[in-house]
Amino acid sequence: MIASGEFDTVFARARTERRAALIAYVVAGDPDRATTLAVIDALTAAGVDLIELGIPYGDPLADGPTIAAAAQRALGGGTKMADAIAIAAEARERGAAPILYFTYLNPIDRYGVERFAREAAASGAVGAIVPDVPLEELAAFGPPLRAAGLAIPLLIAPTTPPERAARIAEASSGFVYLVSRLGVTGARREPDVGWAAASVARLRPATALPLAVGFGISTPAHAAAVGAVADAVIVGSALIDAYAGSRGAEAARRAGAYARSLRDALPVRG
Amino acid sequence: MANLQLPDARGYFGRFGGVFVPEVLVEALAQLERATSEAFADPAFWAEMEILLRDYVGRPSPIYHAERLVDGPHAPIVFKREDTNHTGAHKINNTVGQALLARRMGKRRLIAETGAGQHGVATATIGAKLGMQVDVYMGEVDVERQALNVYLMKLLGASVHPVGSGTRTLKDATNEAFREWAARVEDTFYVIGSVVGAHPYPYLVREFQKVIGVEARAQVLERYGRLPSDVVACVGGGSNAMGIFRGFVDDSDVRLWGVEAAGHGLQAADTAASLNAGSVGVLHGSRSYVLQDDEGQVLDTHSVSAGLDYPGVGPEHAYLKDSGRAQYVAIDDAEALAAFHHTARREGIVPALESAHAIAFAQRLATERGPGGLVLVNLSGRGDKDVRTVAALDGENQP
């Protein structure tokens, strides 16, 4: 088991294999607990390096229709914060890839930041991404999470001025999340690979952290192009689309096959 | 006592407010903040505003003594007639200001969320006048219950985008407008319709709406030789209330009353009274009171009035509530509908259902205060848009 706080080991295998890491996002409880666990197992078997586990929130401002709908399915099935944390803990016990939570401030706030930090760390997760909390508001939840050994990867967008991007990289932990294009999550719009490559090059001297690129990545070709320049490739909406409408073993099969197609596309660096 | 210098540099009113948005919007908000302070310091900006408010909006709006509203001994009730504005509500004060800011910033496209449709119409109106493209996001439920305003927006050249996610009302329209802004942040200006959202929106919307309170204070003083004992306004997001309160917030003897929509009642999930029935949370970019469950999920709301059907409220209202400077009460659907009919019959004025909530409370308050009091009510909009809804509730044939 990877202890929380040892985020670095997440990327160790990818580094050894001279390729970008693959990070896969799923929503806890979409469409049910058993399916989520089966999907996480399948993603792990397909070579995914890190699972972003979405804790469903009904008003996800940073997310497009696919993830918003997945969150609604999970909430409709009664998934609560404690259920999401329990799914993570069980997945880790079953030998899943490391898990990073992804949710919004309000559910954490309501649950209690200290309590969330404690229980998230106990579940074996390595950190949490909270996309509606920019650098200036990190005090709202950052310190208790860090004290619990959890990493908080921060996001940099194409609109982020360079000086601010450097400060975000500095304050980030685990990795730095580069948003590949304007807008919210979703596979409908293509990633801007050129921007991602330029950003990776510009930020490289500013941080020792891995630079991960996400938003809009949906095809093996995207994974190949982004994987050639970034330290990690993040896929979410397209993966959810790949198993939406199915459950259990069938969902796991579809998710695994899709993740494998991206994993196989990641180029080995010279 | 409330601190009148707020928000602070980080956009906080005490513990409320802030900037809780995805990173892609942070720089846009910072640019907006810079553009706002430059514009507010530029006399030419306010000179243009003043001419538009006078010649286009029709300001100053009058005050009016609603003599027949209450029987028996009572304090005079005075309406601030925002219903007489161009487009029929206070919303245009703010859209004119934000559209001028957008033009200053070189943005060519305006987007807006709307509930009742008043803010959408007001944005479409100024967009037509300034030659800007306008896209309005509106929940499917509201598209249905405010069909007249949907048509008006189209007539004015705007595109209306029905939003089918979540509760399909104002909350979801706001989510969608934020998402659209994130996708088109470079050429698009998001015209928020209330004192909600991330900093600097609660501040700049208040500054554009405070003309209501500044005018009303001078008008009441001139006509009655004294200040009102009470100022009453309905609160959804809270822009008309913040606008009129701002004129009196310094006058510590003037009691400020925000009237929320109780919907079917304060106990139910069937309410829209965030300050009365909600708890502290983060919604649409700022920390304030939010109607939410134990898991931090935002609740479905209900009000007969689409404009008040919103689970959040402006952060400055949260601050005024906690500091005790303003008090917040709730009026349910039935009371608001009764006031709607009563005002039509007794005064020949059909108020917006939103404003009818304020009138319902003011009737009660005027009796309580007695002849020594003076109750100023912000009549934030006219009720033409609601006639179809009310007729359906009354079982009348719809016009």
Interface residues (C-beta under 8 A of the other chain):
Chain A: Y57 G58 D59 L61 A62 G64 P65 A68 Q72 L75 K80 M81 Y104 L105 N106 P107 I108 D109 R110 Y111 P131 D132 V133 P134 L135 E136 E137 A140 L154 L155 I156 A157 P158 T159 T160 P161 R164 I168 V179 L182 G183 V184 R189
Chain B: R10 G18 V19 F20 V21 P22 E23 V24 L25 V26 E27 A28 S165 G166 K171 N175 F178 R179 A182 A183 R184 V185 E186 G281 V282 L283 H284 G285 V290 Q292 D294 E295 G296 Q297 V298
